């Protein structure tokens, strides 16, 4: 799950939790909104900390090769 999907889940969850006032039988849309926000937050943290350290900007991935001239 990337950062964009995580932010989308948080946004949809916030809309369901704070803006929707529909009363349904069997399930609660506000609870589903809270669950989506939690899943989006966990996915965002995972994307930032775990996947961010595996990207192409890692310092350990850079290799510097220097050639010396033999006299």
C-alpha positions in Angstrom: 0.0 0.0 0.0 1.5 3.3 -1.0 1.2 6.8 0.4 -1.5 7.8 -2.0 -3.7 4.8 -1.2 -3.2 5.4 2.6 -4.2 9.1 2.2 -7.3 8.0 0.2 -8.3 5.6 2.9 -7.9 8.2 5.6 -10.0 10.7 3.5 -12.8 8.2 2.8 -12.8 7.1 6.4 -13.0 10.7 7.7 -15.9 11.4 5.3 -17.8 8.3 6.5 -17.1 9.1 10.1 -17.7 12.8 10.3 -20.0 13.8 7.3 -22.3 10.9 6.8 -25.4 10.7 9.0 -27.2 7.7 7.6 -28.6 5.1 10.0 -28.5 1.6 8.7 -29.4 -1.7 10.2 -26.7 -4.3 10.4 -23.6 -2.1 10.3 -22.6 1.4 11.3 -21.0 3.6 8.6 -19.2 5.7 11.3 -17.5 2.6 12.6 -16.4 1.6 9.1 -15.0 5.2 8.7 -13.0 4.8 11.9 -11.6 1.4 10.7 -10.7 2.9 7.3 -8.8 5.8 9.0 -6.9 3.4 11.3 -6.0 1.1 8.4 -4.9 4.2 6.3 -2.8 5.5 9.2 -1.1 2.2 9.6 -0.4 1.9 5.9 0.9 5.5 5.9 3.3 4.8 8.7 4.4 1.5 7.0 5.0 3.3 3.7 7.0 6.1 5.3 9.2 4.1 7.6 9.6 0.7 6.1 9.3 1.2 2.3 11.0 4.6 2.5 14.2 3.0 3.8 14.3 0.6 0.8 14.1 3.3 -1.9 16.8 4.4 -4.3 17.9 7.2 -2.0 19.5 4.9 0.6 23.0 5.8 1.5 24.1 2.2 1.6 23.0 1.6 -1.9 25.4 4.1 -3.4 28.7 2.7 -4.6 31.6 5.0 -5.4 34.2 3.6 -7.6 37.6 5.3 -7.9 40.3 4.3 -10.3 43.8 5.0 -9.4 46.5 5.6 -12.0 49.4 3.2 -11.7 52.8 4.8 -12.3 
